[in-house]
Amino acid sequence: MYDVIIIGAGVTGSAVARELSRYRLKTLVLEKEEDVCCGTSKANSAIIHAGFDATPGSLKARMNVEGSRMMEALSKELDFPYQRNGSLVLCFQEEDIPKLEVLKAKGEANNVEGLEIIKGDRIWEMEPNLSKEVKAMLYAPTGAIVCPFKLTIALAENASINGVEFAFDTQVDKIEKAENGYKITAGSKVYETRCLVNAAGVYADVFNNMVSSRKLSITPRKGEYILMDKKAGDFVSHTIFQLPTAMGKGVLITPTVHGNLLAGPTAEDVPEKDKINTTAAGLSKLLAQAELSAEQVPLRMAITSFAGLRATEKGGDFVLGEAEDAEGFFNAAGIESPGLSSAPAIGVYLAEQVAEKMKAEKKTEFRSERKDIPCVAQASPEEIRALIEEDPAYGNVICRCETVTEGEIRNAIRRPLGAKSLDGIKRRTRAGMGRCQSGFCAPKVVEILAKERNISPLELTKAGGKSRLLTGVLKDNGSDCERGEK
């Protein structure tokens, strides 16, 4: 019997877990994938929204602004990349300038600081590459960018070191009300809990509807992206939006905290909750929309494309809190954009509700800080020398594109909730994120993973499940592969 079970180890579930770890509660996170950050949290715009777009008085507006204000301090506490670069919303028609005024007024109603409408030459002084068709733009200086992988992993690791348990490869099949809470069936296992937090992303409606008569309906909204090389990273310095529509905030162009350039997303409602393929039509639409914002977007420098799903609930707002007719069942549903920005605030909001329900006491021994894996690519020569003196593996570069060393990869495997797959390594260290997209470093990463986990390389996966990297051995050269099938 657990005090609290959280379904979903994305950024929302991990934020709730981290905040609940402040209390004397026996807490478990159930995740159907092999790692944290495997759903929407790994495929998004990596933007911390200022909060001018959400409807005043909505949960989206409140959580967005509170989460945005929390993010910088949280990044220092949990050691993940964050940069306040500001955002711009472009207007291409004189008659649409009043729409910028409406956005500004909404932002001010949401208590967003520093909003300003900019016209004339100052537009191109701020961003020289913007289209000459821009007539005005809304400037939000509190907009920021973040690493969504590092944020989610930091929250989950901190929850883990403070006592929260995680069960991966555990897909929830059924939830039933029980005498003292809920019974959760996941394959052959049955878990019992007094309180349940539903942070299951695009599947949150499925679990809510198992126990509540207030039915939710979530439509997956697919967004496709193009990521460009670091040579294109200084094309813009701000996050560039276009005026939003009913389908979202539109295609953006933004630098990333790692120095790349990102364009996207498109917006297409799809029936499948796991359809994350890119399409020729989607990418063509993305390219056309991106080129409205700026002249000569360096799309030829694209190194990869990807797609993610947003959990769009028909009510249009976040669904947060205890279900009216399901005592002890707490929803974090419909967490679409600005969900990443809102995650820290949602974590506090729900954890306080659950703790009050459970009459839980706060710990005196809670550890609020966490250190990330040392990053050789960003370290000074003195710091690199110190790392190598402590562990020579930090001098062995495995990923040339991102300058990731063997020491960093080993660290990623050995730390709390360590990496088990190629993508797990990639999200924690950036090995494979660069120009060659793991074409050079993958074999060496596989070798390190197999050795650290003491398994055959034939058992390793790209991203868990059936995504096996190797099917067999063609030539026995006395390597670690000889432990696998030949």
KEKE-281075 format. One record per residue (C-alpha): x, y, z; residue in one letter. Coordinates in Angstrom, 3 decimals, padded with zeros to 6 digits. Each point is the difference from the previous one (the first is absolute). Layout:
N
         xx         yy         zz   residuo
          X          Y          Z         a
...
This chain:
486
         xx         yy         zz   residuo
    000.000    000.000    000.000         m
    001.374    003.379   -001.054         y
   -001.090    003.391    001.246         d
    000.224    001.458   -003.511         v
    000.469   -001.467   -003.463         i
    000.719    002.274   -002.958         i
   -000.715   -001.241   -003.510         i
    002.455    001.525   -002.458         g
    003.665    000.994    000.261         a
   -000.075    002.950   -002.355         g
    000.774    003.518    001.153         v
   -003.354    000.396    001.783         t
    000.123   -003.343    001.823         g
    003.650    000.553    000.912         s
   -000.761    003.495    001.326         a
   -002.807   -001.368    002.167         v
    002.278   -002.813    001.197         a
    002.749    002.433    000.941         r
   -002.388    002.197    001.995         e
   -001.618   -003.008    001.712         l
    003.464   -001.194    001.027         s
    000.050    002.923    002.435         r
   -002.601   -001.882    002.078         y
    000.049   -003.182    002.060         r
   -001.916   -002.005   -002.570         l
    000.661   -003.336   -001.663         k
   -000.128    001.006   -003.669         t
    000.344   -001.997   -003.217         l
    000.156    001.148   -003.630         v
   -001.251   -002.443   -002.653         l
    001.306    000.549   -003.544         e
   -000.826   -002.143   -003.019         k
    003.265    000.874   -001.789         e
    003.554   -000.991    000.970         e
    001.018    003.438    001.290         d
   -001.244    003.387    001.084         v
   -000.692    002.626   -002.670         c
   -001.133   -002.386   -002.749         c
   -003.220    001.708   -001.138         g
   -000.988    003.618   -000.624         t
    002.742    001.151    002.373         s
    002.720   -001.085   -002.428         k
   -001.553    001.412   -003.193         a
   -001.025    003.619    000.417         n
    001.205    003.545   -000.637         s
    002.115    000.210    003.181         a
   -001.557    003.413    000.681         i
   -000.796    001.636    003.325         i
   -002.951    002.165   -001.021         h
   -000.382    003.431    001.551         a
   -003.765   -000.525    000.471         g
   -001.649    002.597   -002.250         f
   -002.019   -002.452   -002.090         d
   -002.007   -001.878    002.649         a
   -003.503    001.209    000.868         t
    000.068    002.132    003.182         p
   -001.430   -001.882    002.960         g
    000.675   -003.422   -001.507         s
    002.169   -002.656    001.603         l
    002.237    000.222   -003.065         k
    000.647    003.682    000.663         a
    000.633   -000.461    003.708         r
    002.271   -003.039   -000.339         m
    001.881    001.485   -002.973         n
    000.934    003.250    001.721         v
    000.782   -001.647    003.354         e
    002.050   -002.738   -001.681         g
    001.903    002.503   -002.127         s
    000.907    001.996    003.107         r
    001.199   -003.136    001.784         m
    002.119   -001.354   -002.839         m
    003.232    002.002    000.317         e
    000.432   -000.707    003.724         a
   -000.933   -003.642   -000.602         l
    002.638   -000.280   -002.739         s
    002.664    001.074    002.486         k
   -001.309   -002.301    002.723         e
   -000.204   -003.073   -002.255         l
    002.799    000.918   -002.437         d
   -001.649   -000.079   -003.444         f
    000.477    002.422   -002.946         p
   -002.242    003.076   -000.080         y
    000.329    003.281   -001.877         q
   -002.275    003.035    000.085         r
    000.182    001.175   -003.618         n
   -003.382    001.763   -000.349         g
   -002.699   -000.684   -002.581         s
   -001.511    001.938   -002.902         l
   -003.449   -000.356   -001.608         v
   -000.028    001.239   -003.596         l
   -002.810    001.841   -001.748         c
    000.099    000.226   -003.822         f
   -003.080    002.168   -000.681         q
   -000.764    003.503    001.264         e
   -003.590   -001.019    000.651         e
    001.188   -002.789    002.320         d
    001.910    002.299    002.353         i
   -003.057    000.207    002.321         p
    000.400   -003.759    000.484         k
    003.444    000.685    001.467         l
   -001.651    002.528    002.322         e
   -002.436   -002.698    001.105         v
    002.890   -002.404    000.700         l
    001.790    002.719    001.975         k
   -003.134    000.697    002.044         a
   -000.472   -003.718    000.709         k
    003.602   -000.258    001.103         g
   -000.344    002.998    002.294         e
   -003.179   -001.512    001.467         a
    002.093   -003.122    000.680         n
    002.661    002.174    001.717         n
    002.663   -000.567   -002.665         v
    002.679    002.642    000.424         e
    001.615    002.244   -002.605         g
   -002.278   -000.541   -003.005         l
    000.554    002.500   -002.803         e
   -001.199    000.497   -003.574         i
    002.863    000.887   -002.327         i
   -000.203    001.648   -003.435         k
    002.336    001.496   -002.575         g
    003.742   -000.467   -000.280         d
    000.336   -001.391    003.499         r
   -001.536   -003.242   -001.295         i
    003.079   -000.756   -002.122         w
    002.398    001.446    002.554         e
   -001.203   -002.760    002.340         m
   -000.144   -002.710   -002.677         e
    001.708    000.886   -003.315         p
   -001.200   -003.155   -001.791         n
   -003.719    000.567    000.500         l
   -002.203    000.400   -003.056         s
   -000.353    003.535   -001.354         k
   -003.761   -000.642    000.016         e
   -000.136    000.265    003.808         v
   -002.082    003.061    000.950         k
    000.220   -000.313    003.788         a
    000.858   -002.517    002.708         m
   -000.758   -000.710    003.641         l
    003.123   -000.305    002.118         y
   -000.110   -002.149    003.156         a
    003.346    000.218    001.816         p
   -000.880   -002.757    002.482         t
   -000.247   -002.675   -002.709         g
    002.744   -002.630    000.268         a
    001.392   -003.251   -001.341         i
    000.905   -003.164    001.890         v
    001.158   -003.573   -000.558         c
   -003.193   -002.075    000.444         p
    001.936   -003.265    000.425         f
    002.289    001.374    002.681         k
   -002.910    001.688    001.809         l
   -002.071   -003.193    000.134         t
    002.963   -002.193    000.965         i
    001.065    002.470    002.710         a
   -003.476   -000.010    001.559         l
   -000.197   -003.805   -000.087         a
    003.518   -000.534    001.364         e
   -000.647    002.406    002.854         n
   -003.257   -001.789    000.794         a
    001.866   -003.314   -000.035         s
    002.762    001.079    002.394         i
   -002.741    001.233    002.327         n
   -001.662   -003.402    000.125         g
   -002.490   -000.166   -002.879         v
   -000.057   -003.404   -001.720         e
   -000.195   -000.370   -003.794         f
   -001.289   -003.032   -001.926         a
    000.789    000.094   -003.723         f
   -001.335   -002.237   -002.798         d
   -003.200   -000.074    002.045         t
   -003.087    000.722   -002.067         q
   -003.172    000.585    001.979         v
   -002.892   -002.059   -001.351         d
   -002.774    000.620    002.523         k
   -000.855    002.232    002.956         i
   -002.722   -000.978    002.457         e
   -001.352    001.707    003.079         k
    000.816   -001.927    003.149         a
   -001.036    000.266    003.647         e
    003.003    002.108    000.988         n
    000.893    001.596   -003.324         g
    000.760   -001.583   -003.370         y
    001.190   -003.294   -001.429         k
    002.198    000.300   -003.088         i
    000.611   -002.936   -002.320         t
    003.109    000.110   -002.177         a
    000.546   -003.271   -001.831         g
    000.348   -002.733    002.620         s
    000.623    002.491    002.817         k
   -002.556    001.660    002.234         v
    000.766    003.161    001.972         y
   -002.115    001.598    002.706         e
    000.051    003.641    000.993         t
   -001.920    002.427    002.152         r
    000.418    002.854   -002.499         c
    000.643   -000.029   -003.726         l
    001.393    002.771   -002.215         v
   -000.884   -000.329   -003.680         n
    002.808    001.628   -002.018         a
   -000.246   -002.308   -002.999         a
    000.163    002.566   -002.814         g
   -002.117   -000.937   -003.017         v
   -001.334   -003.011    001.954         y
   -001.182    002.016    003.017         a
   -003.600   -000.043   -001.230         d
    000.040   -003.810   -000.170         v
    000.954   -000.323    003.670         f
   -002.299    002.780    001.202         n
   -002.934   -001.589   -001.778         n
    000.592   -003.317    001.795         m
   -000.962    001.514    003.354         v
   -001.852    003.285   -000.596         s
   -003.376    000.793   -001.528         s
    001.381    003.358   -001.117         r
    001.445   -001.270   -003.242         k
    003.026    001.608   -001.598         l
    000.809   -000.054   -003.700         s
    003.581    000.505   -001.129         i
    000.897    000.379   -003.663         t
    003.676   -000.516   -000.854         p
    001.261    003.006   -001.951         r
    003.107   -000.868   -001.990         k
    002.723    002.555   -000.538         g
    002.942   -000.530   -002.357         e
    003.392    001.694    000.463         y
    003.278    000.527   -001.825         i
    003.244    000.326    001.962         l
    002.922    001.812   -001.632         m
    003.729   -000.187    000.565         d
    001.843    002.164    002.517         k
    001.398    002.022   -002.890         k
   -003.535    001.393   -000.328         a
   -000.436    000.587    003.730         g
    000.489    003.779   -000.118         d
   -002.494    000.585   -002.818         f
   -002.356    001.492    002.609         v
    000.605    000.775    003.650         s
   -003.622    000.204    001.165         h
   -002.806   -002.550   -000.298         t
   -001.996    001.123   -003.047         i
   -003.757   -000.664   -000.065         f
   -002.718    000.970   -002.444         q
   -003.430    001.194    001.122         l
   -001.727   -003.051    001.565         p
   -003.028   -001.740   -001.444         t
   -002.575   -002.433    001.374         a
    002.498   -002.812   -000.671         m
    002.685    001.465    002.233         g
    002.887    002.413   -000.003         k
    001.063   -000.933   -003.515         g
    003.373   -000.791   -001.509         v
    002.841    001.584    001.921         l
    003.701    000.472   -000.600         i
    002.227   -000.096    003.045         t
    003.528   -000.578    001.135         p
    000.461   -002.889    002.414         t
    001.968    000.018    003.239         v
    002.519   -002.288   -001.709         h
    000.649    002.376   -002.911         g
   -002.154   -001.539   -002.755         n
   -002.886    001.605   -001.883         l
   -003.497   -001.522    000.210         l
   -003.057    000.585   -002.201         a
   -003.509   -001.298    000.654         g
   -002.490   -001.289    000.914         p
   -002.759   -000.631   -002.465         t
   -003.415   -000.827    001.483         a
   -002.027   -002.993   -001.175         e
   -002.636   -001.802    002.056         d
    000.479   -003.754   -000.343         v
   -002.101   -002.931    001.248         p
    002.913   -002.148    001.194         e
    001.587    000.692    003.393         k
    003.401   -001.259   -001.124         d
    000.332    001.397   -003.530         k
    003.270    001.933    000.051         i
    001.201   -000.477   -003.567         n
    001.091    002.953   -002.115         t
   -001.514    000.453   -003.455         t
    001.059    001.662   -003.227         a
   -003.166    002.112    000.053         a
    000.511    001.055    003.604         g
    003.628    000.980   -000.477         l
   -000.829    001.899   -003.211         s
   -002.661    001.967    001.881         k
    002.474    000.691    002.792         l
    002.593    001.327   -002.447         l
   -002.486    002.318   -001.690         a
   -001.239    001.426    003.300         q
    003.494    000.452    001.443         a
    001.054    002.031   -003.048         e
   -002.816    002.489    000.672         l
    001.791    001.082    003.181         s
    003.539    000.387   -001.242         a
    001.916    000.332   -003.218         e
    002.268   -002.823   -001.088         q
   -000.636   -002.347    002.929         v
    003.008   -002.399   -000.171         p
   -002.148   -003.075   -000.504         l
    002.734   -001.654   -002.080         r
    001.867   -000.385    003.284         m
   -002.674   -002.369    001.345         a
    001.500   -002.965    001.833         i
   -003.206   -001.749    001.064         t
   -003.780    000.267    000.188         s
   -002.390   -001.357    002.609         f
   -003.599    000.193    001.180         a
   -001.753    000.190    003.363         g
   -003.568   -000.165    001.261         l
   -001.843    002.571    002.103         r
   -002.843   -001.131    002.268         a
   -002.824    002.325   -001.061         t
   -003.034   -000.339    002.279         e
   -003.336    001.111   -001.460         k
   -000.595    002.414    002.901         g
    003.000    002.040   -001.118         g
    001.631    000.293    003.430         d
    002.198   -002.068    002.255         f
   -001.989   -002.452    002.145         v
    001.659    000.080    003.408         l
   -001.068   -001.274    003.397         g
   -002.172   -002.605    001.651         e
   -002.831   -001.415   -002.089         a
   -003.336    000.967    001.552         e
   -001.383   -003.534    000.049         d
    003.253   -001.935    000.502         a
    001.486    000.768    003.393         e
    003.777   -000.205    000.053         g
    000.287    000.036   -003.811         f
    001.908    003.099   -001.139         f
    000.222    001.024   -003.644         n
    002.792    001.720   -001.867         a
   -001.770   -000.326   -003.332         a
   -000.121    002.011   -003.208         g
    003.561    001.200    000.587         i
    000.764    001.414   -003.423         e
    001.994    003.182   -000.655         s
    001.017    001.756    002.259         p
    000.393   -003.248    001.947         g
    003.799    000.027    000.135         l
   -000.028    003.570    001.334         s
   -002.708   -000.888    002.516         s
    001.485   -003.236    001.344         a
    001.695    001.389    003.143         p
   -003.171    001.840    001.032         a
   -002.215   -003.017   -000.754         i
    002.319   -002.112    002.164         g
   -000.438    002.323    002.968         v
   -003.751    000.422   -000.591         y
   -000.794   -003.719   -000.054         l
    002.510   -001.054    002.658         a
   -001.504    002.463    002.462         e
   -003.491   -001.352   -000.712         q
    001.102   -003.622    000.407         v
    001.985    000.751    003.164         a
   -002.989    001.792    001.519         e
   -002.238   -002.947   -000.903         k
    002.453   -002.415    001.623         m
    000.745    002.303    002.949         k
    003.668   -000.578   -000.836         a
    002.896    001.559    001.885         e
    002.923    001.684   -001.738         k
    003.416   -001.597    000.289         k
    002.835    001.755    001.758         t
    002.561   -001.955   -002.017         e
   -001.246    000.930   -003.501         f
    002.911    000.545   -002.418         r
   -000.959    002.822   -002.351         s
    003.185    000.132   -002.090         e
    001.359   -002.308   -002.676         r
    003.083    000.186   -002.220         k
   -000.108   -000.941   -003.665         d
    002.595   -002.015   -001.919         i
    003.154    002.125   -000.548         p
   -000.020    001.355   -003.566         c
    003.461   -000.117   -001.549         v
   -001.150    001.982   -003.060         a
   -000.778    003.011    002.198         q
    002.753   -000.451    002.591         a
    003.088    002.177    000.321         s
    003.465   -001.538   -000.563         p
    000.545    000.015    003.758         e
   -003.305   -001.787    000.624         e
    000.788   -002.596   -002.682         i
    003.412   -000.708    001.530         r
   -001.616   -000.479    003.409         a
   -002.586   -002.407   -001.451         l
    002.672   -002.060   -001.768         i
    002.128   -000.153    003.143         e
   -003.002   -001.394    001.869         e
   -001.008   -002.361   -002.834         d
    002.078   -000.394   -003.207         p
   -003.162   -001.034   -001.871         a
   -000.886    003.724   -000.174         y
    002.917    000.367   -002.416         g
   -001.328   -002.585   -002.465         n
   -002.326    001.749   -002.481         v
   -002.702   -002.342   -001.313         i
   -002.355    002.431   -001.774         c
    002.031    002.379   -002.165         r
   -002.911    002.218   -001.076         c
   -000.974    000.904    003.575         e
    003.354   -000.745    001.714         t
   -001.491   -002.584    002.370         v
    002.443   -002.216    001.871         t
   -000.028   -003.532    001.327         e
   -000.085    001.399    003.531         g
   -003.254    001.863   -000.694         e
   -001.598   -003.077   -001.553         i
    000.973   -002.191    002.950         r
   -001.336    002.640    002.382         n
   -003.324    000.019   -001.881         a
   -000.329   -003.764    000.471         i
    001.064   -000.138    003.638         r
   -001.978    002.886    001.500         r
   -003.525   -000.294    001.499         p
   -002.505   -001.151   -002.642         l
    002.968   -000.527   -002.324         g
   -000.155   -000.409   -003.770         a
   -000.756   -003.467   -001.357         k
   -000.224    000.724   -003.741         s
    001.682    001.975   -002.760         l
   -002.666    002.723    000.232         d
    000.369    000.055    003.783         g
    003.682    000.811   -000.466         i
   -000.836    002.572   -002.670         k
   -002.455    001.919    002.204         r
    002.391    000.090    002.953         r
    003.297    000.775   -001.772         t
   -000.838    001.103   -003.599         r
    002.092   -002.852   -001.426         a
   -001.634   -000.505   -003.404         g
   -001.783    003.373   -000.048         m
    002.480    001.652   -002.364         g
    000.484    000.342   -003.720         r
    000.613   -003.677   -000.738         c
   -002.945   -001.090    002.201         q
    001.996   -002.796    001.709         s
    001.455   -001.353   -003.258         g
    003.490    000.061    001.519         f
   -000.519   -000.508    003.719         c
   -002.838   -002.576    000.177         a
    002.254   -003.109   -000.087         p
    002.164    001.329    002.827         k
   -003.034    001.007    002.059         v
   -001.448   -003.492   -000.476         v
    003.269   -001.510    001.175         e
    000.064    002.169    003.149         i
   -003.680   -000.661    000.738         l
    000.415   -003.765   -000.318         a
    003.073   -000.036    002.222         k
   -001.529    002.225    002.681         e
   -003.253   -001.961    000.070         r
    001.816   -003.346   -000.292         n
   -002.195   -001.196   -002.842         i
    000.538   -000.972   -003.636         s
   -000.191    002.831   -002.551         p
   -002.663   -002.128   -001.676         l
   -002.312    000.806    002.922         e
    000.352    003.770   -000.308         l
   -002.693    002.207   -001.512         t
   -000.212    003.411   -001.554         k
   -002.954    001.053    002.161         a
   -001.228   -003.033    001.948         g
   -002.668   -002.477   -001.031         g
    000.659   -001.764   -003.294         k
    002.440    002.579   -001.366         s
    002.956   -002.407    000.002         r
    003.183    001.453   -001.457         l
    001.593   -003.272   -001.132         l
   -001.363   -003.263   -001.352         t
    003.078   -002.204    000.156         g
    003.757   -000.345   -000.421         v
    001.530   -000.450   -003.448         l
    003.577   -000.501    001.174         k
    001.291   -001.126    003.374         d
    002.931    002.222    000.852         n
    000.116   -000.894    003.685         g
   -002.016    003.048    001.029         s
   -002.685    000.228    002.647         d
   -002.497   -001.083   -002.658         c
    001.085   -003.610    000.541         e
   -002.289   -000.057    003.014         r
   -002.955    000.417   -002.333         g
   -001.448   -002.222   -002.669         e
    002.165   -000.625   -003.050         k
